[in-house]
């Protein structure tokens, strides 16, 4: 029984690590996008604000999808497939 819990914890840790790495990659890509955009439209603050908002709106959507995926992965690994109880 303890071995099964240890194995399950290891799998959960691996899934969460994968999700965290993908989130970090998404945030890094968003930062690079905004840096690149600032080089393309210097001095046009209104357009820069729109580009930044667009980049972070995309990041928020992807982060939500990642959170949903992580919860589903944990649900799949829970005994009996029980749903995790957490507030978004």
N, C-alpha and C positions, 0 to 999 in steps of 0.2 A: 504494500500500500504506500509506504514512504517512498519507495523507488518510483512508483507511478507519479506521485506528486512532484518529485524532483525532476522527472523527465518532462512533465507537463510545464513546470516552471521554466525549464530550459527552453522549451519550444516557445513559450510566451515571451521569454526574454529575447529570443532570436527575432520573433515577429516585431516586437516593440522596437528593437534596435534597427531593423529594416525600415520601419515607419519613420523613426527619428532621422535616419540618414537621408531618406527621401525628402522629408520636410526641410532639412538643412539645405539640401540641393536646390529645392524650390525657392527657398528664401535667398540663397546665393544668386540664383538666376534672376530673381526679381531685383536684387541690388545691382547686378551687372546691367540689367535692362535700364534701370533708372540712371545709372552712370553713363551708359552709352547715349541714352536719350538726351541727357544734359549736354553732351558734346555736339549733338545734332541740331539742337534748337537753343543755342545760347541767347540769353536776353529776352526770350519770349516766355515770361512767367506763366501766363494763362495756359499756353500749350504744354509747358512743363508740368503744371499742376494736373492737367488732364491725363498726361502720360503716367505720372506717378500714381494718381488715383486708379487708373486702369490696371497698372501693374499690381498694386496691392489688392484690388478687388479680385483679380485672378488668383493671387496668393491666398486670399481668404477662402475662396471657393475650393481650391485644391486642399488647403489645410482642413476644411470641413470634411471633404471627401476622405482624407487620410484618417481623420478622427473616426468617422463612420466605419471605415475599413478596420481600424484597430479594434473598435468595439465588436464588430462582427467576427473578427479573428478570435478575440477572447471568448465570445459567445460559443464559437465552434469548439474551443478547447475546454470549455467548462463542462463539468460532469452533467450529463443529461442535456447539454446544449442550452443551459439556462441563460437567460438574457442578463447582461450586466446592468446594474441599476446606477445610472449617473446622470446628472443634469448637464446639458450643454451650455 
